[in-house]
């Protein structure tokens, strides 16, 4: 997780309970960081404001009423 947390340092200076706690908190921090990153990135790519809900297909159909499915993909005329 961290550069200073080598296996030797963990085994020499920490108890098993501390190592497990350190590992668990590290993964929870990474999971939270990833959720925030991908949530913000997804909103930016969709062009939505934070907190705005996107209805997905319904919103797409409203924006592109002439869209057609061809070969399994949506085709939109420009």
Number of C-alpha atoms within 10 A of each C-alpha: 10 6 5 8 12 11 9 9 10 15 12 9 10 13 11 11 9 12 16 12 11 15 13 11 12 13 12 11 12 12 12 10 12 12 12 12 11 11 13 15 12 12 16 12 9 11 11 13 11 10 7 9 9 14 8 9 9 10 11 12 12 10 10 14 10 11 15 14 9 9 7 7 9 9 13 12 7 5
